[in-house]
Amino acid sequence: MYLSDATIDNIRSDFPILQRTMRGKPLVYLDNGATSLTPLQVIEAESRYYTEYNANIHRGHYEYSEQATVAFDETRELIKEFLHVPADGHIIFTKSATESVNLVAYSWARKFLQPGDEIVTTGLEHHANLVPWQAAAQATGAILRFIPITDSGQLDTARLDEVIGEKTRLVALSAMSNVTGYMPPLEPVIAAARRVGALVFLDGAQLVSHHPVDLRRLDVDFLAFSAHKMLGPTGVGVLYGREAVLDAMDPFLYGGDMIESVFLDHSTWDRLPQKFEAGTPNIAGVIGFGAAIRYLQGVGMDAIAAHEHRLLEIMLREADSRPWLQVFGGHNPAQRGGIFSFNIDGVHPHDTGALLDSQGVAIRTGSHCAQPLMRHWNIPGTSRAVVYLYNTVEDVQRFFAAVDRAHDLFA
């Protein structure tokens, strides 16, 4: 089910920045893979916290603290509903998806990995789902192994058994590439991990933002994502984890609000998820994220995914008529989310981005924190346009008009 034009118009009216111009041109915002825009409902939720009940949570026995605690905890319950979290799952708030990965890399990997153990990941990963595992392997003597990728940047799942074996302790991969939108077939990877008793860590930063996710069906031990990629504030990340695994891990940060008892010579930890939430969190941001979740639920993640798929199909058709436009990730929209990564023959991505900026079109250029993938393709980077629920067919048309202008000027 697509979003109707009237629905998209109503959605766009909720985003004040879309009423502004950039370089004197109406804004076409296509940098949603980095950070999405923020609707009034989220801005107002944060503002209400600061103006009506600004207080710390979980510790104050007075009205405003109790009100803030309820609003904060409601967001956790909303996320559980949004992701269909199973009964043995927990939602932990961090400051970013990157911190969520690091939490597991420190609190699980450095505690349980032994020399010769193996962490399996891929060459498609965002640096945030690669560098922490590199550091964990160096600290523990574990070994990093990689699922092979094809020339088009897809997983070679036929070779899983060559990589995932008896020494594999963790498989960490992205559910949707932030470079190409490629969504790897998760089931065979997860099944291969389970056959050898390995845990599964999923980078969901792009998938959760753009597609419905059901953790009752998705058999993973960890899932990380960020609020700012899904209409929420910056500075709020989420880690989903299974209770048995989280219970066995040590805390990541130590201090207030994560302890049960403190003595001069030892301490004991609070129950989950507070065990991993030391100190005062981003209270306003989490409350704002609750408003973002409600907004997405109101529109419907199925409808958002279908809308993005429609726009991506148009973009891929337009690309097919431009032989000088190199598209990364393949031309099959069934295997991709709404991420369009491209280069213009003979034009550096940074020049493409600068020209599009002059036309009021905001995209991302560079390696997209995926340098190993860029080396796989032997390129310095790509230009990347990512659509979201407020983007329109007109946005896509203006984007390609700017791309054509860049080609005419630079190629």
Buried (B, 14 or more C-beta within 10 A) or exposed (E): EEBEEEBBEEBBEBBEEBEEEBEEBBBBBBBBBBBBBBBBBBBEBBEBBEEEBBBBBBEBEEEBBBBBBEBBBBBBEBBBEBBBBBEEBBBBBBBBBBBBBBBBBBBBBBEBBEEEBBBBBBBBBBBBBBBBBBBBBEEBEBBBBBBBBEEBBBBEBEEBEEBBBEBBBBBBBBBBBBBBBBBBEBEBBBEBBBBBEBBBBBBBBBBBBBBBBEBEEBBBBBBBBBBBBBBBBBBBBBBBBBBEBBEEBEBBBEEEBBBEEEEEEEEEBBEBBBBBBBEEBBBBBBBBBBBBBBBBEEBBBEBBBEBBBBBBBBBBEBBEEBEEBBBBBBEEBEBBBBBBBBBBEEBBBEBBBEBBBBBBBBBBBBBBBBBBBBEBBEBBBBBBBBBBBBBBEEBBEBBBBBBBBBBEEBE
